[in-house]
Amino acid sequence: MALFNLDIERYYQAKNEEGFELKSIAYLQYPIYCIHATILDSTPDPLEKLDKAIIKCILLNNEMSILDIAQFLSVQKRGVELRVEQMKSEGLIKGENRLNVTELGRDILIFSKEKRLQKRQHNFYLDGVDFKPLSSELYSAKYLKSFFNENEFTYYTNSRGVTKSYKPFKPNIVHEPLIKEKVLENIFNIPINERESWAIPLGLEEIETIDFTKMSMPVLVGLLKKENKLFRELLDPLNVTGDSTKINSIESKIYDKIQKIELRINTWIYDEKENFSFASNWTEIDKEIEGERLQFVTNEDLKKALKEIYFIETLSDVNIINTDFEIGLNVTEELIHNIKSNRREFLGNLLRTRDAFIDFSTSQGIWVVFIKFITESEFVKALMEIFYVLKTAKTKGLKDDDVIQKLLGYDIYRKALIFLEEFELLEKIDIKQHMHIEELVNE
């Protein structure tokens, strides 16, 4: 399941203000490598002052125990133990009951003649296409948690009660075979004064060994239209506004491909039921496409999809909006009466003139599809007005008499209230119109 931070409505409105119409948002997994390396690092240890103090204690009296040193320096015993173990591993001190400073320890920590090299583990995250380091901004917990690991599995239980495994790692671009020499070259080619920007230790001296894990990073692509021209733009799914600054290093590598992304619909029969999913054309992205378009969808497939999404019994070609850049519904009176459920939600979409269908699994390469709603039916327009009256009345807390007075101005109010299942309000209108209460006058 995709857990993105992108605010879809905010992004939609922002692009709308720029003159763009957002039609859909595609989803990709970009290949990256996590390089597990053993390195020699001369970056100053933040606890080096404590190490020097311990060394001076040993030089002062090598019969001092670790507890004696801790008490003398007013630090915890465990802290001294850990630093002593570290310095032993580096060959700076030796001994058990009596600690002694080695010549190397003196040269490094007392006389500063040599660099202090610490052997440690470090993970480098590299682009899976050209092995170049990823920006340090992508090393934050928010981004690292969003990466998919080739060994990662999740489990789910299907409708039959069978537990199955699902592998979310599905890169859309094949990882280039890892070349160790190229990896090392790209890391050490980063100038020392720029290393921090690429999450490379400032004091990196040597990379002794490397291993790797294949990973993938989710990215989004907005499919847009402006003045009859079609556009695609890379989006950062973990940025609220979609700003791609942190991931723009990968855009040039996939620019030509993302300019060909289109919306498709996949359909299939499973358990005697018709199923559908919105999908992208990524598996055939290298094929040439005819003309400019954002989608390639048949009317029949679109009907199947819209019938399932909106619980509509039947749809005709008259009800379908299907162009090279847009899908939607032309709502007629007949269509309205074919809606089996969620009628209020449907009218809400019609008032807003659009709906957004979101695929939380993103398994087919399309995350969001915008569906246009229009109507030319006078009945449907009146129904929308009545729906808006009822919605506003509830928000503003209007009295029933005031609402009824407004509704009586519509010839179709009875059909509308039945459609909206407002039976209590309809009963009040019938009582008001057809029942008379006579006053009893005592003689």
C-alpha positions in Angstrom: 0.0 0.0 0.0 1.3 3.4 -0.9 1.6 5.8 2.0 2.3 9.2 0.3 2.4 12.7 1.8 1.2 14.4 -1.4 -1.9 16.5 -0.8 -3.8 15.6 -4.0 -6.4 18.4 -3.8 -3.7 21.0 -2.9 -1.6 19.9 -5.9 -4.7 19.9 -8.2 -5.6 23.5 -7.2 -2.0 24.7 -7.5 -1.8 23.4 -11.1 -5.2 24.7 -11.9 -4.1 28.2 -10.9 -1.2 27.8 -13.4 -3.7 26.9 -16.1 -3.1 23.1 -16.0 -5.8 20.4 -15.7 -4.6 17.4 -13.8 -5.9 14.3 -15.4 -4.2 11.5 -13.5 -1.1 10.6 -11.5 1.1 7.6 -12.5 3.3 5.7 -10.1 6.8 4.3 -10.6 9.5 2.5 -8.6 12.9 3.8 -9.4 15.9 1.5 -8.9 18.5 2.3 -6.2 21.3 0.3 -4.4 22.0 0.3 -0.7 25.7 -0.3 -0.5 26.8 -1.9 2.8 30.4 -0.9 3.2 33.3 -1.4 5.6 35.2 1.9 5.6 38.2 3.5 7.2 37.1 6.9 8.4 39.2 9.8 9.8 36.3 11.9 10.7 36.9 13.2 14.2 35.2 11.1 16.8 32.8 13.2 19.0 34.1 11.3 22.0 37.8 11.8 21.1 38.2 14.3 24.0 37.2 11.5 26.4 39.6 9.1 24.7 42.5 11.6 25.2 41.5 12.0 28.9 41.5 8.2 29.4 44.9 8.0 27.6 46.3 10.6 30.0 45.0 8.7 33.0 46.7 5.5 31.8 50.0 7.4 31.2 49.7 8.9 34.6 49.2 5.6 36.4 48.7 2.4 34.4 47.5 0.6 37.5 44.3 2.6 37.5 41.2 0.3 36.9 38.4 1.3 34.6 36.3 2.2 37.7 39.2 4.4 39.0 39.4 6.2 35.7 35.6 6.7 35.5 35.6 8.1 39.1 38.6 10.3 38.3 36.9 11.7 35.2 33.4 11.9 36.7 31.8 9.8 34.0 30.0 6.5 34.0 32.0 3.3 34.2 30.2 1.8 31.2 31.2 4.8 29.1 34.8 4.2 29.9 34.6 0.5 29.2 33.1 1.1 25.7 35.8 3.7 24.8 38.6 1.4 26.1 37.2 -1.4 23.9 37.1 0.9 20.9 40.7 2.1 21.4 41.9 -1.5 21.8 40.2 -2.5 18.5 42.1 0.4 16.9 45.4 -0.6 18.4 45.7 2.6 20.5 45.9 0.8 23.8 46.5 -2.8 25.0 46.5 -4.9 28.1 43.9 -6.3 30.5 44.6 -5.7 34.2 47.2 -3.1 33.3 46.5 -0.8 30.3 49.3 0.6 28.2 49.3 3.1 25.5 50.8 1.9 22.2 53.2 3.9 20.1 50.3 4.3 17.6 48.1 5.6 20.4 50.8 8.2 21.4 51.3 9.3 17.8 47.6 9.7 17.1 46.1 11.0 20.4 49.1 12.6 22.1 51.3 14.0 19.4 48.7 14.1 16.5 51.3 12.8 14.1 48.9 10.5 12.3 45.3 10.4 11.3 43.0 8.3 13.5 41.3 5.8 11.2 38.3 4.0 12.5 37.0 0.9 10.8 33.2 1.0 10.8 30.1 0.1 8.8 28.4 2.7 6.6 25.5 2.5 4.1 25.7 4.4 0.9 22.5 4.9 -1.2 23.3 5.0 -4.9 21.2 5.5 -8.1 20.5 2.1 -9.6 21.2 3.3 -13.1 24.5 5.2 -13.0 25.8 4.3 -9.4 25.9 8.0 -8.4 25.3 8.8 -4.7 21.8 10.0 -3.7 21.4 13.4 -2.0 21.8 13.4 1.8 18.2 14.7 1.9 17.0 11.3 0.9 18.7 9.7 4.0 16.0 11.1 6.3 13.8 8.5 8.1 10.8 9.6 6.0 12.5 8.7 2.7 14.4 5.6 3.9 11.1 4.1 5.3 9.5 4.6 1.9 12.2 2.6 0.0 11.2 -1.0 -1.0 13.7 -3.7 -0.2 14.2 -6.7 -2.5 13.8 -9.0 0.5 10.7 -7.4 1.9 7.4 -9.3 2.0 4.0 -8.4 3.4 1.2 -10.8 4.1 -2.6 -10.5 3.5 -5.6 -12.8 3.7 -7.8 -13.0 0.6 -11.6 -13.3 0.3 -11.3 -17.1 0.6 -9.4 -16.8 3.9 -6.1 -17.9 2.4 -3.0 -16.1 3.6 -0.7 -15.0 0.8 2.5 -13.1 0.5 3.0 -9.9 -1.5 6.3 -8.4 -2.6 6.1 -4.6 -2.9 9.6 -4.4 -4.5 8.7 -4.0 -8.2 11.1 -1.6 -9.9 10.0 -0.3 -13.3 13.6 0.1 -14.5 16.1 -2.8 -14.3 19.0 -2.2 -11.9 22.3 -1.9 -13.8 24.7 -4.8 -12.8 26.8 -3.5 -9.9 30.4 -2.6 -10.9 32.5 -2.1 -7.8 35.1 0.1 -9.5 32.4 2.4 -10.8 30.8 2.6 -7.3 34.1 3.6 -5.7 35.0 6.1 -8.4 31.6 7.9 -8.1 31.9 8.1 -4.3 35.5 9.3 -4.2 34.9 11.8 -7.1 32.7 13.9 -4.8 34.9 16.8 -3.5 35.5 16.7 0.3 33.8 20.0 0.7 30.6 18.6 -0.9 30.6 15.2 0.8 28.1 16.2 3.4 25.5 17.0 0.7 25.8 13.3 -0.4 25.9 11.7 3.0 29.5 10.7 2.6 31.7 10.8 5.7 34.0 13.8 5.6 36.9 11.7 6.7 36.3 8.8 4.3 39.8 7.4 3.5 39.1 3.9 2.2 36.3 1.5 1.4 37.6 -2.0 2.3 34.6 -4.2 1.4 31.2 -3.7 -0.1 28.0 -5.7 -0.3 24.6 -4.5 -1.6 20.8 -4.8 -1.4 18.6 -3.9 -4.3 16.0 -1.3 -3.4 13.5 0.9 -5.2 12.2 4.4 -4.5 8.6 5.4 -5.3 8.1 8.4 -7.5 5.0 9.9 -9.1 4.3 11.5 -12.5 1.5 14.0 -13.0 -0.3 13.8 -16.4 -1.6 17.3 -17.3 -3.3 19.3 -20.0 -2.9 23.0 -20.7 -4.4 24.8 -23.7 -4.7 21.6 -25.8 -1.0 20.7 -25.0 -0.2 17.7 -22.9 2.5 17.5 -20.2 4.0 15.1 -17.7 6.0 16.1 -14.7 7.9 14.2 -12.0 6.5 14.5 -8.5 7.9 13.7 -5.1 5.3 11.5 -3.3 6.6 12.4 0.1 6.3 16.1 -0.4 3.0 17.7 0.3 3.0 19.9 -2.8 4.8 17.3 -5.0 7.9 19.5 -5.3 10.6 17.3 -6.9 13.7 19.2 -5.9 15.0 16.4 -3.8 14.6 13.8 -6.5 15.4 15.9 -9.6 18.7 14.1 -10.1 16.8 11.1 -11.5 14.5 13.1 -13.8 17.0 13.4 -16.7 17.5 9.6 -16.7 13.8 8.8 -17.2 12.6 12.1 -18.9 12.0 10.5 -22.3 10.1 7.6 -20.9 7.8 9.6 -18.6 6.8 11.7 -21.6 5.2 8.6 -23.0 3.2 7.5 -19.9 -0.5 6.9 -20.7 -3.5 5.8 -18.8 -4.9 2.3 -19.6 -7.6 0.1 -18.2 -7.0 -3.6 -17.6 -10.0 -5.9 -17.3 -10.3 -9.6 -16.5 -12.8 -12.3 -15.2 -12.2 -13.8 -11.8 -14.7 -16.0 -10.0 -17.2 -15.3 -12.7 -16.9 -11.6 -11.9 -15.7 -8.8 -14.1 -12.7 -6.9 -12.6 -10.8 -3.9 -13.7 -7.9 -1.7 -12.7 -6.5 1.6 -14.0 -3.0 0.9 -15.3 -0.1 2.6 -17.1 1.6 1.6 -20.3 5.0 1.2 -18.7 5.6 -2.4 -19.9 5.5 -1.1 -23.5 6.8 2.4 -22.8 9.5 2.1 -25.5 6.9 1.7 -28.3 6.1 4.7 -30.4 2.7 6.2 -29.8 0.5 7.9 -32.4 -0.1 11.6 -31.8 -0.4 13.3 -28.5 -2.5 11.6 -25.8 -2.6 11.0 -22.1 -4.7 7.8 -22.3 -5.7 4.9 -24.6 -9.0 3.4 -23.3 -11.9 1.7 -25.0 -15.5 2.6 -24.4 -16.4 -0.9 -23.3 -13.5 -1.1 -20.7 -14.4 2.4 -19.5 -18.1 1.4 -19.0 -17.0 -1.6 -17.0 -14.9 0.5 -14.7 -17.4 3.3 -14.2 -20.2 0.9 -13.6 -18.3 -0.7 -10.8 -17.0 2.5 -9.2 -20.3 4.3 -9.1 -22.7 1.3 -8.7 -24.4 2.0 -12.0 -26.5 -0.8 -13.5 -26.3 0.2 -17.2 -24.3 2.7 -19.2 -24.6 3.7 -22.9 -22.1 5.5 -25.2 -24.1 8.7 -24.6 -23.0 8.6 -20.9 -19.3 8.1 -21.6 -16.7 10.9 -22.0 -13.6 9.3 -23.5 -11.0 11.4 -25.3 -7.3 11.3 -25.7 -6.8 13.2 -22.5 -10.0 12.8 -20.4 -12.5 10.3 -19.1 -15.8 11.0 -17.4 -19.6 10.7 -17.2 -22.3 12.7 -19.0 -25.1 12.3 -16.5 -28.6 11.9 -17.9 -31.9 11.3 -16.2 -31.8 7.7 -17.2 -28.3 7.2 -15.7 -29.4 8.9 -12.4 -32.2 6.3 -12.0 -29.7 3.5 -12.7 -27.5 4.3 -9.7 -27.9 1.5 -7.1 -26.2 3.2 -4.1 -24.1 6.1 -2.9 -26.4 8.5 -4.7 -25.5 11.5 -2.5 -21.8 11.0 -3.1 -22.5 10.8 -6.8 -24.4 14.1 -6.8 -21.6 15.6 -4.8 -19.2 14.7 -7.6 -21.6 16.2 -10.1 -21.7 19.5 -8.1 -17.9 19.6 -8.0 -17.8 18.5 -11.7 -15.1 15.9 -10.9 -14.1 12.9 -8.8 -10.8 11.4 -7.9 -10.4 7.6 -8.0 -7.5 6.5 -5.9 -5.8 3.1 -6.1 -4.1 2.5 -2.7 -2.2 -0.6 -3.9 -0.6 1.3 -6.9 0.2 -2.2 -8.3 -0.8 -1.3 -11.8 1.2 1.9 -12.1 -1.7 4.4 -11.8 -2.3 6.0 -8.4 -5.0 8.7 -9.1 -7.5 9.1 -11.9 -9.6 12.2 -12.2 -13.1 11.6 -13.6 -15.1 14.5 -15.2 -18.8 14.9 -14.5 -21.1 16.9 -16.7 -24.9 17.1 -17.4 -27.2 18.7 -19.9 -30.3 17.2 -18.4 -32.8 19.8 -17.0 -34.0 17.1 -14.6 -30.5 16.4 -13.3 -29.7 20.1 -13.0 -32.9 20.6 -10.9 -32.0 17.6 -8.8 -28.6 19.0 -8.1 -30.1 22.3 -7.0 -32.4 20.5 -4.6 -29.5 18.4 -3.3 -27.6 21.7 -2.7 -30.6 23.2 -0.9 -30.8 20.3 1.5 -27.0 20.2 2.0 -27.0 24.0 2.8 -30.0 23.7 5.0 -28.3 21.1 7.2 -25.1 23.1 7.4 -26.9 26.4 8.3 -29.5 24.7 10.5 -32.5 26.1 8.6 -36.1 25.3 9.8 -38.1 22.7 7.9 -40.7 25.2 6.9 -38.1 27.4 5.2 -36.7 24.3 3.4 -40.1 23.1 2.3 -41.0 26.6 0.9 -37.8 26.4 -1.3 -38.5 22.8 -2.4 -42.0 23.6 -3.5 -40.6 25.9 -6.1 -39.3 22.8 -8.0 -41.7 20.7 -10.1 -39.6 17.6 -9.5 -39.3 17.9 -5.7 -41.2 14.7 -5.1 -39.0 12.6 -7.4 -35.9 14.3 -6.0 -36.8 13.5 -2.4 -37.6 9.9 -3.2 -34.3 9.6 -5.1 -32.4 11.1 -2.1 -34.4 8.9 0.3 -35.7 12.0 2.2 -38.9 10.2 3.2 -39.4 12.1 6.5 -39.2 15.4 4.8 -41.5 14.3 2.1 -44.0 13.2 4.7 -43.9 16.6 6.3 -44.6 18.2 3.0 -47.6 15.9 2.4 -49.0 16.7 5.9 -48.6 20.4 5.2 -50.3 20.2 1.9 -53.0 17.7 2.3 -54.1 17.4 5.9 -56.3 20.0 7.6 -56.6 20.5 11.4 -59.9 21.9 12.4 -60.2 23.9 15.5 -62.8 22.7 17.9 -64.9 25.6 19.1 -66.7 25.1 22.3 -70.2 26.4 22.1 
